[in-house]
Amino acid sequence: MIAALLLLAATSDCTATVLRDIVCADTDLRAADAALVRAEGALIASSPRKASLRQRAAAFRATLVNAYDGMPRAPFTRDQLLDQYREERDDLADQVARDASVDRSDPTRRFADACFAHALKLGCRVDSAGWTNGKDGLRIMWQIQSGATETDGVGAGVMLWDASVPAKPSLIGWSFDGVTYEAPKLNMDSPEPLLWVAGTRAGTAAWNADLLFAKRGGQWVEIETESWRDDLDTRLPKGYGVWKGIDYDFIGMGGSSDLWRKDDANCCATGGRIYFEFAVEGTSLVLKDVQLSLTDDMRGSRSIDRVEDVPAS
């Protein structure tokens, strides 16, 4: 997906999109685009969350492309477009710094007491730590941190190791995207073992900061959980939406959320409830099906098995 969206790095065709035409014609924009491509590649190469980073890079570029295509005039001035690139590159630099702070030494003796990363520089402490056991000797060692940074304020972090070989725990991955994390869970009944950490981002929307990994060929591979939402609106009746994070259940490969109507306040959803069925395909979580329980004004609710059965309103 990224290769199709790279403005310059993947192609010499400067007329494939309106935005690409604009970037190709400007020396500074070309340089900014190339610098962003390099920064994305460096971060993806060094991070255990490769699938999510690829998806976010593609989403950033898709947002810019869509903002220009079909518009009577450019949505940004040249300098504003440069700022978009710089802000994205600065965010990637922050992520590189957080990843570089990870302590990759043996955590066995200190993981319950010492923060095995220095991303949360202000007052980092270990709130909880422990083991999660699966079948056939699979054992996950984990650490949940709290602290703060000068730029983002209060936050949380989670570190994960595969401790199936007790004398040699191996680092699986980490995240500092959230403000809360829960102890990891293992789904040993899926076609491949799944490791799930529930997490929440800062803000009233409580967007998800969940982590999902699959053990594949002896290695833990990250599964991105963001791209499935791209077509969610097409699966909903007209006038309904999912405005906040959802309640995942990767033990049952499902999830749920309140439904908002277009005139609802952000605090208070009145549309009913939506239930999701998920599957893992490649390195992405995909939406297989939905079930709806819609509220009919104030008179009660009606259940719909599939969104296709819901008449547009």
C-alpha positions, -999 to +999 in steps of 0.1 A: +000+000+000+028+024+009+045+018-025+014+030-043+012+062-022+048+074-020+049+107-037+083+105-053+103+076-039+084+049-056+077+064-090+089+091-115+053+098-126+047+134-115+011+135-128-004+104-111-021+127-084-026+164-080-004+164-049+024+145-066+024+170-095+027+198-069+056+181-050+075+173-082+075+209-093+090+223-061+126+216-050+119+220-013+088+198-013+108+171-032+135+172-005+109+171+023+092+141+007+125+123+003+135+130+038+102+117+051+106+085+031+140+080+046+128+087+082+099+062+077+122+035+064+147+039+092+120+037+119+102+007+104+135-011+100+143-007+137+109-011+153+090-043+163+058-026+153+065-027+116+029-033+105+014-004+124+042+020+112+036+010+076-001+015+080+004+050+096+028+061+069+003+050+042-025+068+060-006+100+063+001+101+026-034+090+017-049+118+037-027+144+018-035+128-016-072+128-009-072+164+004-058+176-030-076+153-055-109+167-067-106+200-049-110+233-069-080+248-051-051+235-030-061+230+007-027+241+019-003+268+008+032+257-001+045+266+033+017+248+051+024+217+031+060+219+041+049+222+077+028+190+073+059+171+062+081+186+090+055+178+117+053+142+105+091+139+104+094+154+139+069+129+152+089+100+136+121+114+152+104+113+186+095+077+180+131+069+170+143+085+203+118+065+223+128+032+206+165+040+211+158+043+249+148+006+252+171-014+274+178-047+256+198-063+284+185-094+302+155-082+323+151-113+345+164-100+378+151-064+375+120-063+354+097-059+384+116-028+396+135-010+369+120+007+338+135-011+308+132+020+286+137+057+292+109+070+270+089+082+301+118+103+313+100+121+342+094+099+371+093+065+353+082+037+376+071+001+372+034-001+381+031-039+375+051-068+361+046-105+358+042-136+336+014-148+313+015-185+306+002-203+275+004-238+263+034-260+255+057-239+277+049-205+262+056-179+287+054-141+284+072-117+307+058-082+308+063-048+325+039-019+326+054+016+333+040+050+341+057+084+339+057+115+318+076+134+291+081+171+287+062+171+253+034+147+259+028+149+296+016+118+316+018+085+298+023+048+301+044+021+285+045-017+281+074-040+275+070-076+264+095-105+264+092-142+253+104-161+284+097-195+271+134-202+275+138-190+311+176-184+309+172-164+277+142-141+275+139-124+241+124-090+236+091-091+216+081-054+215+070-023+233+048+007+231+045+041+247+014+053+228-011+049+256-019+063+290-032+030+304-022-006+296-035-039+310-017-072+317-012-092+284-035-121+274-027-151+252-051-166+227-039-201+222-070-213+204-064-192+172-046-208+142-014-192+156-008-180+192-019-144+197-005-120+223-027-091+232-022-060+254-053-038+258-044-001+260-060+034+258-047+067+244-051+101+261-081+122+254-119+120+257-122+098+226-102+070+245-087+058+212-071+023+213-035+018+221-038-020+219-009-042+209-014-075+190+013-100+181+011-134+164+038-161+169+046-172+134+075-194+124+090-191+158+090-153+156+066-128+171+051-106+143+031-075+150-005-073+137-017-038+130-052-030+142-059+003+125-066-002+088-098-022+093-116+011+103-110+026+068-142+010+054-162+009+087-185+038+076-196+018+046-207-010+069-229+012+090-264+026+083-265+062+071-262+087+100-245+063+124-209+063+134-182+049+158-166+080+173-143+066+199-121+036+207-137+002+207-137-026+233-116-054+217-117-090+227-089-108+209-096-140+230-129-142+212-117-123+181-144-098+185-152-063+198-179-039+205-187-002+206-215+023+212-230+038+181-234+076+177-260+093+157-250+124+137-267+148+161-253+132+193-230+149+217-196+134+218-202+123+254-234+105+248-241+079+221-278+071+215-277+049+185-273+015+201-244-009+200-223-026+173-205-059+176-175-068+155-161-101+143-124-100+133-097-122+118-060-119+112-049-119+075-012-113+069+000-086+093-034-069+095-066-073+115-096-074+092-133-069+098-152-100+089-187-091+100-208-068+122-240-071+141-261-041+152-285-034+180-300-001+170-321+021+193-353+033+177-356+067+192-366+063+228-389+033+224-364+004+226-340-014+204-339-036+174-312-062+165-298-065+131-276-095+122-258-078+093-254-042+082-267-050+048-301-057+064-304-021+077-324+003+056-306+036+050-322+065+068 
